[in-house]
Amino acid sequence: MQKIYLVYDAQCPACDHYCHLVRIRESVGELVLVDAREPGPLMDEISAAGLDIDQGMVLKLDHQLYYGADAIHMLALLGSPSGVFNRFNRWLFGSRHVSRWLYPVLRACRNLLLKALRKKRINNLQRPGREVF
């Protein structure tokens, strides 16, 4: 069974809750949650690809990285049909157009939440002046 990696900020309560609720079909593989605040080869790969983890989650499937709206769209397509949350997730983010429109709004809300909680950015791309939200 293949492993599918979902890399996200575990210190974000909204992200953490979403990632623990989302389920993928068993026939697709095993979803492995990865905290982006923990260093490792996967975070190195994400940084080398130039993906700012503070601006979007990453889904790694079949050696390909899906970022932000594309990640949430792929999760919806891979989603299990069981449970109200997963059916709603597929209905909402199963459309690439809706995912690309809605994801920036959700990201802005997330950034406001992390600013209110006084969390530091992950800043995996080491950009100066990007330490706090």
Residue pairs with C-beta under 8 A, 6 or more apart in sequence:
1 29
1 30
2 28
2 29
2 30
2 62
3 29
3 30
3 32
4 24
4 28
4 29
4 30
4 31
4 32
4 59
4 60
4 61
4 78
5 32
5 34
5 42
5 58
5 59
5 60
6 19
6 22
6 31
6 32
6 33
6 34
6 57
6 58
6 59
6 60
6 71
6 75
7 34
7 35
7 36
7 42
7 43
7 46
7 53
7 57
7 58
7 59
7 60
8 15
8 16
8 19
8 33
8 34
8 35
8 36
8 57
8 58
9 15
9 16
9 35
9 36
9 37
9 53
9 54
9 57
9 114
9 122
10 16
10 19
10 33
10 35
10 36
10 37
11 37
11 114
11 119
12 110
12 113
12 114
12 119
13 113
13 117
14 109
14 110
14 113
15 57
15 110
19 33
19 57
20 33
21 85
21 86
22 31
22 75
22 79
22 85
22 86
22 89
23 31
23 79
23 80
23 82
23 83
23 86
24 31
24 75
24 78
24 79
24 80
25 78
25 79
25 80
25 81
26 80
28 78
34 40
34 42
34 43
36 43
36 46
36 53
36 57
36 58
36 122
36 124
37 122
42 60
43 53
43 124
45 60
45 65
46 53
46 58
46 65
46 124
47 124
47 125
49 65
50 125
51 58
51 65
51 67
51 124
52 124
52 125
52 127
53 122
53 124
54 121
54 122
54 123
54 124
54 130
55 68
55 107
56 67
56 68
56 69
56 71
56 103
56 107
57 67
57 68
57 71
57 72
58 65
58 66
58 67
58 71
59 65
59 66
59 70
59 71
59 74
59 75
60 66
61 74
61 78
66 73
66 74
68 103
68 107
69 96
69 99
69 100
69 102
69 103
69 104
70 96
70 99
72 93
72 99
72 103
73 93
73 94
73 95
73 96
73 99
73 100
75 89
75 93
76 89
76 90
76 92
76 93
76 94
76 99
77 90
77 94
79 86
79 89
79 90
80 86
81 87
81 90
92 98
92 102
93 99
93 102
111 133
112 133
114 133
115 132
115 133
118 132
119 133
120 131
120 132
120 133
121 130
121 131
121 132
121 133
123 130
123 131
